[in-house]
Amino acid sequence: MTFTEADHPRTAGKFTDKLQTPPEAQLSQDAVAGYIYLNRVFTGPQLVATMIKRGELSPAAADMDVEDVLNQHAGANAIERDDERTFADDEFPKVLREGNVLISDHPSLGREYWNFPGYDEDPLTGDGALDEFAQTLDGVYTDELWEGTDYSLPAEHNLTVIKANAVNLGIDFTALGYPLPTRHN
């Protein structure tokens, strides 16, 4: 997925919160979740493979620790990796910290996300998918369909309850054109 400044909360290849965080605090902020490079989100292995393919790294980098590879590459190219304000993500990869991961990053990172047929927006959390599904049914079905759902429980639980209620009410969502949300990994 390609992100632009207009449609993504990160600006000009720099995290908005990075502009307020001193460089020495950036590295300890959160665990590394992935990397942003060329306006795309990558896992470590995906990043190294892309940089090898682009001719920026040698094939031997595939067998090395990602952070070691990036440190060596930064050193060889005089990039101040510890201060991400000094370069854009089209020049050198930036670290994506756990605290900065968006649900729209989940497909690129191989993490769980939700969606359903006919919904063409960004990926959703389980609760977000259920909310969108509920909006598609707004005013069509009774409260009996939602009886027993509990948003403090995982989305899978609520889908199981909704499916059971639909069977009891004689509702076939697929036949009616209201497919249920699905989880993706």
C-alpha positions as CSV (number, residue, x, y, z in Angstrom):
1,M,0.0,0.0,0.0
2,T,1.4,3.4,-0.9
3,F,0.9,6.3,1.5
4,T,0.9,9.9,0.6
5,E,1.1,13.0,2.8
6,A,-2.5,13.8,2.1
7,D,-4.0,10.5,3.2
8,H,-1.7,9.3,5.9
9,P,-1.0,10.7,9.4
10,R,2.8,10.5,8.8
11,T,4.1,13.6,7.0
12,A,6.7,14.0,4.3
13,G,8.4,10.7,5.2
14,K,8.7,11.8,8.9
15,F,6.6,10.7,11.8
16,T,4.8,13.7,13.2
17,D,5.6,12.7,16.8
18,K,9.3,12.3,15.8
19,L,9.5,16.1,15.2
20,Q,8.8,16.6,18.9
21,T,10.9,13.7,20.3
22,P,14.7,14.3,20.8
23,P,16.8,11.9,18.7
24,E,18.2,10.0,21.7
25,A,14.7,9.2,22.9
26,Q,13.5,8.0,19.5
27,L,15.3,4.7,19.6
28,S,14.0,3.6,23.0
29,Q,10.4,4.7,22.3
30,D,9.0,1.2,21.4
31,A,10.0,-2.1,19.9
32,V,10.6,-2.1,16.2
33,A,7.5,-3.2,14.3
34,G,8.8,-2.7,10.8
35,Y,10.3,0.0,8.5
36,I,9.0,2.7,6.2
37,Y,10.9,3.1,3.0
38,L,9.8,4.6,-0.3
39,N,6.4,5.4,1.3
40,R,5.8,1.7,2.0
41,V,5.7,-0.3,5.1
42,F,8.0,-3.4,5.3
43,T,8.9,-6.1,7.7
44,G,12.7,-6.4,8.2
45,P,13.1,-9.3,5.7
46,Q,10.9,-7.6,3.1
47,L,13.0,-4.4,3.5
48,V,16.3,-6.2,3.0
49,A,15.0,-8.1,0.0
50,T,13.7,-4.9,-1.6
51,M,17.0,-3.1,-1.0
52,I,18.9,-6.1,-2.5
53,K,16.6,-6.0,-5.5
54,R,17.3,-2.3,-5.9
55,G,21.0,-2.9,-5.8
56,E,21.5,-1.0,-2.6
57,L,22.6,-4.0,-0.6
58,S,24.6,-7.1,-1.5
59,P,22.8,-10.5,-1.5
60,A,24.8,-11.5,1.6
61,A,22.7,-9.0,3.6
62,A,19.8,-11.4,3.4
63,D,21.6,-13.6,6.0
64,M,22.3,-10.8,8.4
65,D,20.4,-9.1,11.2
66,V,18.3,-6.3,9.7
67,E,19.5,-3.7,12.2
68,D,23.1,-4.7,11.6
69,V,22.6,-4.3,7.8
70,L,21.0,-0.9,8.2
71,N,23.7,0.3,10.6
72,Q,26.4,-0.7,8.1
73,H,24.5,0.8,5.1
74,A,24.0,4.0,7.0
75,G,27.6,4.2,8.0
76,A,28.8,3.6,4.4
77,N,26.5,6.4,3.2
78,A,27.1,8.9,6.0
79,I,23.5,8.8,7.1
80,E,22.7,9.8,10.7
81,R,20.4,6.9,11.4
82,D,19.8,8.0,15.0
83,D,18.2,11.2,13.9
84,E,15.5,10.4,11.4
85,R,14.8,14.1,10.9
86,T,18.0,14.3,8.8
87,F,16.7,12.1,6.0
88,A,13.5,11.2,4.2
89,D,12.2,7.6,3.8
90,D,12.9,7.7,0.1
91,E,16.6,8.1,1.0
92,F,16.9,5.6,3.8
93,P,14.5,3.4,5.8
94,K,12.9,4.8,8.9
95,V,12.0,2.7,11.8
96,L,8.3,2.0,12.4
97,R,7.8,1.6,16.2
98,E,5.0,-0.4,17.7
99,G,3.4,2.8,19.1
100,N,3.2,4.2,15.5
101,V,1.6,1.1,13.8
102,L,-1.7,1.9,12.1
103,I,-4.3,-0.7,11.2
104,S,-3.6,0.2,7.6
105,D,0.0,-1.0,8.2
106,H,-1.3,-4.5,9.2
107,P,-1.4,-6.1,5.8
108,S,2.1,-5.1,5.0
109,L,3.4,-6.3,8.3
110,G,1.5,-9.6,8.0
111,R,-0.7,-8.8,11.0
112,E,-4.3,-9.6,11.6
113,Y,-6.8,-7.2,10.1
114,W,-10.5,-7.4,9.1
115,N,-12.6,-6.5,6.1
116,F,-15.6,-7.7,4.3
117,P,-16.7,-7.9,0.6
118,G,-17.9,-4.5,-0.7
119,Y,-15.9,-2.5,1.8
120,D,-13.1,-0.9,-0.1
121,E,-11.6,1.3,2.6
122,D,-8.5,0.7,4.7
123,P,-8.3,-2.6,6.8
124,L,-10.3,-2.6,10.0
125,T,-9.9,-3.8,13.6
126,G,-12.3,-6.6,14.5
127,D,-14.6,-4.1,16.3
128,G,-14.3,-1.7,13.4
129,A,-15.4,-4.4,11.0
130,L,-18.4,-5.2,13.1
131,D,-19.3,-1.5,13.3
132,E,-19.2,-1.2,9.5
133,F,-21.2,-4.4,9.2
134,A,-23.8,-3.0,11.6
135,Q,-24.0,0.2,9.5
136,T,-24.8,-1.9,6.4
137,L,-27.7,-3.5,8.3
138,D,-28.9,-0.2,9.9
139,G,-32.6,-0.2,10.0
140,V,-32.9,-3.6,8.2
141,Y,-32.9,-6.1,11.1
142,T,-34.0,-6.1,14.7
143,D,-32.1,-5.9,17.9
144,E,-32.6,-9.7,18.3
145,L,-29.8,-10.1,15.8
146,W,-27.3,-8.4,18.1
147,E,-28.6,-10.0,21.3
148,G,-25.7,-11.6,23.2
149,T,-22.9,-9.6,21.5
150,D,-20.3,-8.0,23.8
151,Y,-17.7,-5.6,22.5
152,S,-15.4,-6.4,25.4
153,L,-15.0,-9.9,23.9
154,P,-13.1,-10.7,20.7
155,A,-14.7,-10.1,17.3
156,E,-14.8,-13.8,16.6
157,H,-17.1,-14.3,19.6
158,N,-19.5,-11.6,18.4
159,L,-19.6,-13.0,14.9
160,T,-20.4,-16.4,16.3
161,V,-23.3,-14.9,18.2
162,I,-24.5,-12.9,15.2
163,K,-24.4,-16.0,13.0
164,A,-26.3,-18.1,15.6
165,N,-28.9,-15.4,15.9
166,A,-29.2,-15.1,12.2
167,V,-29.9,-18.8,11.9
168,N,-32.5,-18.6,14.6
169,L,-34.2,-15.7,12.9
170,G,-34.0,-17.4,9.4
171,I,-31.6,-14.8,8.0
172,D,-29.1,-15.8,5.3
173,F,-26.7,-12.8,5.1
174,T,-24.9,-14.1,1.9
175,A,-28.2,-14.6,0.0
176,L,-29.3,-11.2,1.0
177,G,-26.0,-9.5,0.0
178,Y,-24.8,-8.7,3.5
179,P,-21.6,-10.8,3.9
180,L,-20.1,-11.0,7.3
181,P,-16.6,-9.5,8.1
182,T,-13.7,-11.8,7.7
183,R,-10.3,-11.9,9.5
184,H,-7.1,-11.8,7.4
185,N,-3.5,-12.5,8.4
